[in-house]
Amino acid sequence: MLQKVLTKYWLSIHVGLLLLFSFLLLFHEERSNGVMLLWGALLVFETFLLLPSVRRGETLEDARTRGLHRLARDPLVYIGIALSVIGIVRWLNSGCELMYLTDAKVWRFADPPSDWLPFSIEPKAALYELCVSVAMIICCLMVRNGIGHSGRQKLFHFLPMVASVFAVHAVIDSEFGVEPYATGALKSGACNAGSFFVLWLLVGWGALLDFMRDADRRTGIVFTCLIPGNLLGFLYFTEPVSMALYAIPILGVAIYGSFYLKAQQASKINRARYLLYLFLVICAVTGMTVLVSPKQVVSQKLRSFSAPVKLIEQLVDDRDTRSQMVWKIWAEKPWTGFGPDGFMHHLGFYLQEKEWTLFEADKRFVRNDPLQFLCAKGIIGTGVVLAAVLALLIPIGYRLRLVLGKNMGKKEKATTHVGFLHLPPQVLAGLVVCLFCFLEGLIASPFQSGTFLTSWFFIMALIPGFLPVNR
């Protein structure tokens, strides 16, 4: 038993613990420098070198050689090195004091030690960004090159459960007024924990459908806590506009599950159990948010939909104003950017006196993640991040083409199902939620959370492992 754990699951256990630690920073990112994330990532990489996942018929030395060869051919390695180098330079080149220029009678930040290199106003924020980047890349590399299929399956089942337990804990603490959970629920900003919980909600939904597909496997009942816990966390800690946006994939995946189980010829008992489960989840979540909750946090958010036009107009005006400001700031350092929180630190230099009230809430965020990345990382850093996303998308697109092309090319009976019903539910749910998270990033700032960013990249790296590939 011990030998199986060490040779098959030891690396996946370390990756899971690293992600678990990032979960714990979700509500405390502003007070953390992320150094433990960096040490955890280095420990995971050491585990990959010493005890990688061993396939059947392999020796430990063969597994190490295979892993290193795959690592050397993975473009994400070199993208990660570039991202880390930029982060190290930004951290070492950080620290700019606020100065009053008597000649111009204005406040300005002093120049960094090397003005032409990437820099940051605050060293602590630059260090945290560096640690998150290293942890994120290491997790993705381990999933792509080190962890076997069974290890990926365990992570896909374990992490949504952990997120669900964490969500229930955060909701209970928010009801009892414990900070920062109470403020996070009552004043959900542009970057909130709701995006994190809905990410793992839909990923866990895919895992649940995978279990319920097989009539002989009843252990899926263990995963029944996945949906209500994460759903509660999402409803409590998200913004009303994001709540409306994510209602689309949540309802879509719920309906898809019924069609998927039918297409996979699941037993009628399992299909009925799935519908009953959805009904019980609706009753439980409604009872918790409407009848039991003393603060009625969710009810207050739902009341804002009584004037949807006003809600949308406020969002559009706020976003447009912030976008105009970020273009002015970015124009000063287009190639290197101003580092994390550069928008917040330089915003005051461009505001008129009457505009200050518009930025009292969420002054750290642009409500447009692509523009905020451009302001913080510049053209160079944003280009590297886009290259990392592209490196994750290419294997997904390639394997999807193989699966859908194979299914569409089959000459089956008239009962042929729609192509996407042949996809593993983990893949479809993961792709849908990652897409909607990107869309949310155009009206809010979910990707400014290091915990959310790490989870999003991890899921994108995990998805291809559930799709077949030609050998």
SENU-510495 format. One record per residue (C-alpha): residue number from 1; residue in three letters; y, z, x. Coordinates in steps of 0.05 Angstrom, whole numbers. Layout:
% SENU-510495
(NUM, "ala", (Y, Z, X))
...
This chain:
% SENU-510495
(1, "met", (0, 0, 0))
(2, "leu", (49, 19, 55))
(3, "gln", (32, -44, 94))
(4, "lys", (47, -86, 32))
(5, "val", (115, -51, 22))
(6, "leu", (134, -61, 95))
(7, "thr", (113, -134, 100))
(8, "lys", (131, -158, 31))
(9, "tyr", (186, -116, 0))
(10, "trp", (220, -78, 57))
(11, "leu", (275, -129, 66))
(12, "ser", (287, -136, -9))
(13, "ile", (292, -59, -14))
(14, "his", (347, -59, 39))
(15, "val", (385, -115, 4))
(16, "gly", (379, -78, -62))
(17, "leu", (406, -14, -31))
(18, "leu", (465, -52, 0))
(19, "leu", (483, -81, -67))
(20, "leu", (473, -13, -99))
(21, "phe", (524, 17, -51))
(22, "ser", (573, -39, -69))
(23, "phe", (563, -20, -143))
(24, "leu", (586, 50, -127))
(25, "leu", (652, 24, -101))
(26, "leu", (668, -12, -166))
(27, "phe", (718, 40, -191))
(28, "his", (739, 64, -122))
(29, "glu", (755, 1, -82))
(30, "glu", (828, 19, -71))
(31, "arg", (809, 84, -35))
(32, "ser", (753, 54, 7))
(33, "asn", (755, 18, 74))
(34, "gly", (686, -10, 64))
(35, "val", (659, 10, 133))
(36, "met", (594, 35, 102))
(37, "leu", (585, -34, 72))
(38, "leu", (590, -65, 141))
(39, "trp", (540, -17, 171))
(40, "gly", (493, -29, 112))
(41, "ala", (498, -104, 122))
(42, "leu", (482, -98, 196))
(43, "leu", (422, -54, 179))
(44, "val", (397, -107, 130))
(45, "phe", (403, -160, 184))
(46, "glu", (365, -116, 233))
(47, "thr", (310, -108, 181))
(48, "phe", (307, -183, 174))
(49, "leu", (296, -189, 250))
(50, "leu", (243, -134, 253))
(51, "leu", (206, -135, 186))
(52, "pro", (219, -200, 148))
(53, "ser", (178, -217, 86))
(54, "val", (110, -242, 108))
(55, "arg", (75, -297, 69))
(56, "arg", (0, -301, 57))
(57, "gly", (-36, -322, 121))
(58, "glu", (24, -308, 165))
(59, "thr", (30, -258, 221))
(60, "leu", (93, -217, 230))
(61, "glu", (112, -259, 290))
(62, "asp", (103, -323, 249))
(63, "ala", (148, -294, 195))
(64, "arg", (202, -277, 246))
(65, "thr", (200, -347, 276))
(66, "arg", (202, -380, 207))
(67, "gly", (261, -338, 185))
(68, "leu", (301, -351, 248))
(69, "his", (288, -426, 244))
(70, "arg", (311, -427, 171))
(71, "leu", (371, -386, 189))
(72, "ala", (391, -435, 244))
(73, "arg", (389, -493, 194))
(74, "asp", (428, -457, 139))
(75, "pro", (501, -480, 137))
(76, "leu", (520, -415, 104))
(77, "val", (508, -380, 172))
(78, "tyr", (563, -419, 205))
(79, "ile", (609, -413, 145))
(80, "gly", (597, -338, 147))
(81, "ile", (613, -335, 221))
(82, "ala", (678, -372, 209))
(83, "leu", (696, -325, 151))
(84, "ser", (680, -264, 194))
(85, "val", (721, -290, 253))
(86, "ile", (781, -301, 207))
(87, "gly", (772, -232, 178))
(88, "ile", (768, -199, 246))
(89, "val", (830, -235, 271))
(90, "arg", (867, -216, 206))
(91, "trp", (848, -143, 214))
(92, "leu", (867, -139, 288))
(93, "asn", (932, -176, 274))
(94, "ser", (951, -131, 215))
(95, "gly", (1004, -78, 205))
(96, "cys", (1074, -101, 187))
(97, "glu", (1129, -50, 175))
(98, "leu", (1181, -58, 120))
(99, "met", (1250, -66, 151))
(100, "tyr", (1321, -71, 125))
(101, "leu", (1359, -129, 154))
(102, "thr", (1431, -105, 157))
(103, "asp", (1460, -174, 169))
(104, "ala", (1428, -206, 108))
(105, "lys", (1426, -140, 70))
(106, "val", (1354, -151, 48))
(107, "trp", (1287, -118, 58))
(108, "arg", (1234, -157, 95))
(109, "phe", (1168, -143, 130))
(110, "ala", (1168, -148, 205))
(111, "asp", (1129, -204, 238))
(112, "pro", (1057, -190, 258))
(113, "pro", (1037, -187, 332))
(114, "ser", (1018, -261, 330))
(115, "asp", (1056, -298, 276))
(116, "trp", (1014, -361, 279))
(117, "leu", (947, -325, 267))
(118, "pro", (919, -296, 203))
(119, "phe", (949, -228, 189))
(120, "ser", (954, -174, 136))
(121, "ile", (1007, -124, 116))
(122, "glu", (958, -66, 111))
(123, "pro", (902, -57, 163))
(124, "lys", (858, -18, 113))
(125, "ala", (860, -75, 62))
(126, "ala", (842, -126, 116))
(127, "leu", (784, -83, 140))
(128, "tyr", (757, -76, 70))
(129, "glu", (761, -151, 59))
(130, "leu", (723, -162, 125))
(131, "cys", (668, -113, 106))
(132, "val", (659, -144, 37))
(133, "ser", (656, -214, 68))
(134, "val", (602, -194, 118))
(135, "ala", (561, -157, 65))
(136, "met", (567, -216, 17))
(137, "ile", (545, -268, 68))
(138, "ile", (487, -225, 94))
(139, "cys", (461, -214, 23))
(140, "cys", (463, -289, 9))
(141, "leu", (429, -306, 75))
(142, "met", (373, -256, 64))
(143, "val", (359, -283, -6))
(144, "arg", (359, -355, 18))
(145, "asn", (319, -346, 82))
(146, "gly", (285, -278, 85))
(147, "ile", (261, -252, 18))
(148, "gly", (200, -281, -15))
(149, "his", (193, -301, -88))
(150, "ser", (164, -234, -111))
(151, "gly", (220, -197, -75))
(152, "arg", (272, -239, -109))
(153, "gln", (238, -226, -176))
(154, "lys", (241, -151, -165))
(155, "leu", (315, -154, -147))
(156, "phe", (329, -195, -209))
(157, "his", (297, -141, -251))
(158, "phe", (320, -79, -214))
(159, "leu", (395, -93, -204))
(160, "pro", (413, -106, -278))
(161, "met", (378, -40, -295))
(162, "val", (419, -3, -243))
(163, "ala", (483, -35, -270))
(164, "ser", (463, -15, -340))
(165, "val", (453, 58, -320))
(166, "phe", (519, 57, -283))
(167, "ala", (553, 28, -345))
(168, "val", (527, 84, -390))
(169, "his", (550, 136, -339))
(170, "ala", (619, 104, -335))
(171, "val", (625, 100, -411))
(172, "ile", (606, 174, -420))
(173, "asp", (655, 195, -366))
(174, "ser", (710, 154, -397))
(175, "glu", (700, 189, -464))
(176, "phe", (705, 257, -431))
(177, "gly", (770, 236, -395))
(178, "val", (741, 233, -325))
(179, "glu", (782, 190, -278))
(180, "pro", (784, 133, -260))
(181, "tyr", (737, 115, -317))
(182, "ala", (784, 138, -373))
(183, "thr", (842, 97, -346))
(184, "gly", (797, 38, -333))
(185, "ala", (775, 38, -406))
(186, "leu", (843, 49, -438))
(187, "lys", (883, 4, -391))
(188, "ser", (837, -53, -372))
(189, "gly", (877, -96, -325))
(190, "ala", (869, -166, -298))
(191, "cys", (815, -141, -250))
(192, "asn", (769, -95, -288))
(193, "ala", (697, -70, -288))
(194, "gly", (681, -107, -353))
(195, "ser", (671, -172, -314))
(196, "phe", (620, -138, -269))
(197, "phe", (581, -110, -328))
(198, "val", (579, -175, -367))
(199, "leu", (555, -211, -304))
(200, "trp", (494, -166, -299))
(201, "leu", (487, -164, -375))
(202, "leu", (471, -238, -379))
(203, "val", (430, -238, -315))
(204, "gly", (388, -181, -343))
(205, "trp", (381, -219, -409))
(206, "gly", (348, -276, -370))
(207, "ala", (301, -226, -338))
(208, "leu", (283, -196, -406))
(209, "leu", (267, -265, -435))
(210, "asp", (222, -279, -375))
(211, "phe", (182, -216, -390))
(212, "met", (179, -228, -465))
(213, "arg", (153, -299, -456))
(214, "asp", (82, -277, -441))
(215, "ala", (45, -246, -499))
(216, "asp", (0, -207, -451))
(217, "arg", (56, -174, -413))
(218, "arg", (87, -117, -453))
(219, "thr", (122, -84, -395))
(220, "gly", (185, -120, -417))
(221, "ile", (197, -60, -462))
(222, "val", (219, -23, -399))
(223, "phe", (278, -71, -394))
(224, "thr", (304, -56, -464))
(225, "cys", (359, -13, -434))
(226, "leu", (388, -74, -397))
(227, "ile", (428, -104, -454))
(228, "pro", (457, -43, -491))
(229, "gly", (480, -8, -428))
(230, "asn", (514, -67, -396))
(231, "leu", (542, -89, -464))
(232, "leu", (574, -21, -473))
(233, "gly", (604, -24, -404))
(234, "phe", (631, -94, -417))
(235, "leu", (663, -75, -484))
(236, "tyr", (694, -11, -457))
(237, "phe", (724, -37, -392))
(238, "thr", (744, -110, -407))
(239, "glu", (809, -140, -433))
(240, "pro", (813, -167, -504))
(241, "val", (822, -239, -480))
(242, "ser", (762, -234, -434))
(243, "met", (723, -202, -490))
(244, "ala", (736, -264, -533))
(245, "leu", (718, -311, -475))
(246, "tyr", (651, -277, -459))
(247, "ala", (632, -274, -533))
(248, "ile", (614, -348, -525))
(249, "pro", (560, -341, -471))
(250, "ile", (534, -275, -500))
(251, "leu", (522, -306, -569))
(252, "gly", (496, -370, -537))
(253, "val", (445, -335, -493))
(254, "ala", (423, -291, -552))
(255, "ile", (409, -353, -595))
(256, "tyr", (379, -391, -536))
(257, "gly", (329, -334, -526))
(258, "ser", (298, -347, -594))
(259, "phe", (291, -422, -581))
(260, "tyr", (266, -410, -511))
(261, "leu", (209, -364, -533))
(262, "lys", (189, -415, -586))
(263, "ala", (190, -472, -535))
(264, "gln", (148, -432, -487))
(265, "gln", (97, -419, -542))
(266, "ala", (107, -344, -540))
(267, "ser", (68, -305, -592))
(268, "lys", (98, -294, -660))
(269, "ile", (96, -219, -647))
(270, "asn", (138, -227, -584))
(271, "arg", (188, -272, -620))
(272, "ala", (194, -223, -678))
(273, "arg", (201, -166, -628))
(274, "tyr", (259, -203, -595))
(275, "leu", (296, -211, -661))
(276, "leu", (284, -139, -679))
(277, "tyr", (308, -118, -610))
(278, "leu", (374, -157, -620))
(279, "phe", (384, -123, -687))
(280, "leu", (373, -54, -658))
(281, "val", (420, -69, -600))
(282, "ile", (475, -90, -649))
(283, "cys", (464, -27, -690))
(284, "ala", (463, 19, -629))
(285, "val", (525, -11, -596))
(286, "thr", (564, -14, -661))
(287, "gly", (546, 58, -676))
(288, "met", (567, 81, -606))
(289, "thr", (633, 44, -605))
(290, "val", (655, 53, -677))
(291, "leu", (622, 116, -705))
(292, "val", (608, 160, -644))
(293, "ser", (665, 144, -596))
(294, "pro", (722, 196, -604))
(295, "lys", (774, 153, -569))
(296, "gln", (756, 89, -607))
(297, "val", (770, 48, -544))
(298, "val", (734, -15, -568))
(299, "ser", (764, -11, -637))
(300, "gln", (834, -10, -606))
(301, "lys", (818, -72, -567))
(302, "leu", (790, -108, -628))
(303, "arg", (854, -92, -667))
(304, "ser", (894, -134, -617))
(305, "phe", (859, -196, -647))
(306, "ser", (898, -185, -711))
(307, "ala", (954, -226, -679))
(308, "pro", (916, -276, -636))
(309, "val", (974, -324, -627))
(310, "lys", (1019, -269, -599))
(311, "leu", (963, -246, -553))
(312, "ile", (953, -315, -524))
(313, "glu", (1028, -328, -517))
(314, "gln", (1036, -263, -477))
(315, "leu", (978, -281, -432))
(316, "val", (1004, -352, -419))
(317, "asp", (1075, -328, -405))
(318, "asp", (1051, -273, -358))
(319, "arg", (1005, -320, -321))
(320, "asp", (1058, -375, -314))
(321, "thr", (1110, -326, -288))
(322, "arg", (1061, -298, -236))
(323, "ser", (1039, -368, -216))
(324, "gln", (1111, -389, -203))
(325, "met", (1121, -329, -159))
(326, "val", (1057, -339, -119))
(327, "trp", (1076, -411, -102))
(328, "lys", (1142, -386, -72))
(329, "ile", (1106, -333, -31))
(330, "trp", (1051, -379, -7))
(331, "ala", (1102, -431, 17))
(332, "glu", (1123, -383, 72))
(333, "lys", (1053, -380, 104))
(334, "pro", (1013, -438, 74))
(335, "trp", (959, -442, 128))
(336, "thr", (943, -368, 142))
(337, "gly", (967, -333, 79))
(338, "phe", (992, -261, 76))
(339, "gly", (925, -225, 73))
(340, "pro", (898, -181, 17))
(341, "asp", (952, -154, -30))
(342, "gly", (1002, -202, 2))
(343, "phe", (1025, -223, -68))
(344, "met", (1041, -151, -87))
(345, "his", (1078, -135, -22))
(346, "his", (1122, -197, -24))
(347, "leu", (1133, -201, -99))
(348, "gly", (1195, -157, -98))
(349, "phe", (1231, -205, -51))
(350, "tyr", (1232, -259, -104))
(351, "leu", (1243, -220, -169))
(352, "gln", (1308, -215, -206))
(353, "glu", (1326, -146, -232))
(354, "lys", (1310, -164, -304))
(355, "glu", (1240, -189, -284))
(356, "trp", (1214, -124, -255))
(357, "thr", (1189, -99, -322))
(358, "leu", (1143, -161, -328))
(359, "phe", (1104, -138, -267))
(360, "glu", (1098, -63, -278))
(361, "ala", (1025, -73, -299))
(362, "asp", (976, -108, -253))
(363, "lys", (1028, -122, -199))
(364, "arg", (971, -135, -149))
(365, "phe", (944, -194, -187))
(366, "val", (965, -266, -201))
(367, "arg", (918, -276, -261))
(368, "asn", (895, -339, -226))
(369, "asp", (842, -327, -173))
(370, "pro", (847, -395, -138))
(371, "leu", (921, -385, -128))
(372, "gln", (912, -313, -106))
(373, "phe", (860, -334, -55))
(374, "leu", (909, -386, -30))
(375, "cys", (964, -335, -23))
(376, "ala", (919, -284, 11))
(377, "lys", (876, -329, 56))
(378, "gly", (919, -391, 63))
(379, "ile", (892, -462, 65))
(380, "ile", (844, -446, 122))
(381, "gly", (812, -384, 92))
(382, "thr", (808, -413, 22))
(383, "gly", (775, -475, 50))
(384, "val", (721, -433, 83))
(385, "val", (708, -396, 18))
(386, "leu", (703, -462, -19))
(387, "ala", (654, -486, 34))
(388, "ala", (611, -424, 21))
(389, "val", (611, -438, -54))
(390, "leu", (592, -510, -41))
(391, "ala", (535, -488, 4))
(392, "leu", (508, -446, -54))
(393, "leu", (517, -501, -106))
(394, "ile", (482, -557, -68))
(395, "pro", (411, -527, -71))
(396, "ile", (422, -509, -145))
(397, "gly", (443, -580, -163))
(398, "tyr", (386, -611, -122))
(399, "arg", (331, -568, -153))
(400, "leu", (360, -574, -223))
(401, "arg", (357, -649, -216))
(402, "leu", (284, -644, -196))
(403, "val", (265, -599, -254))
(404, "leu", (303, -636, -309))
(405, "gly", (284, -704, -282))
(406, "lys", (210, -684, -281))
(407, "asn", (213, -657, -353))
(408, "met", (252, -716, -380))
(409, "gly", (205, -764, -346))
(410, "lys", (143, -736, -380))
(411, "lys", (112, -778, -436))
(412, "glu", (99, -722, -485))
(413, "lys", (89, -719, -559))
(414, "ala", (145, -720, -609))
(415, "thr", (150, -645, -601))
(416, "thr", (184, -653, -533))
(417, "his", (235, -597, -526))
(418, "val", (305, -603, -500))
(419, "gly", (307, -605, -424))
(420, "phe", (344, -539, -414))
(421, "leu", (290, -501, -452))
(422, "his", (243, -516, -394))
(423, "leu", (289, -480, -345))
(424, "pro", (272, -409, -326))
(425, "pro", (315, -362, -367))
(426, "gln", (340, -328, -304))
(427, "val", (369, -395, -281))
(428, "leu", (403, -414, -346))
(429, "ala", (432, -344, -358))
(430, "gly", (455, -339, -286))
(431, "leu", (489, -407, -286))
(432, "val", (523, -395, -353))
(433, "val", (552, -328, -334))
(434, "cys", (574, -351, -265))
(435, "leu", (610, -410, -298))
(436, "phe", (646, -366, -348))
(437, "cys", (665, -317, -293))
(438, "phe", (699, -375, -258))
(439, "leu", (735, -393, -322))
(440, "glu", (757, -321, -329))
(441, "gly", (785, -326, -259))
(442, "leu", (835, -377, -286))
(443, "ile", (866, -326, -334))
(444, "ala", (850, -260, -300))
(445, "ser", (831, -236, -230))
(446, "pro", (757, -215, -230))
(447, "phe", (743, -243, -161))
(448, "gln", (794, -195, -130))
(449, "ser", (741, -140, -137))
(450, "gly", (697, -137, -76))
(451, "thr", (639, -110, -118))
(452, "phe", (644, -167, -168))
(453, "leu", (652, -220, -113))
(454, "thr", (590, -196, -76))
(455, "ser", (549, -195, -140))
(456, "trp", (572, -265, -161))
(457, "phe", (555, -295, -93))
(458, "phe", (488, -259, -92))
(459, "ile", (468, -286, -160))
(460, "met", (489, -357, -140))
(461, "ala", (445, -350, -78))
(462, "leu", (387, -322, -120))
(463, "ile", (385, -376, -173))
(464, "pro", (352, -432, -131))
(465, "gly", (294, -386, -115))
(466, "phe", (270, -392, -187))
(467, "leu", (270, -468, -186))
(468, "pro", (215, -509, -154))
(469, "val", (228, -553, -93))
(470, "asn", (189, -611, -64))
(471, "arg", (151, -592, -2))
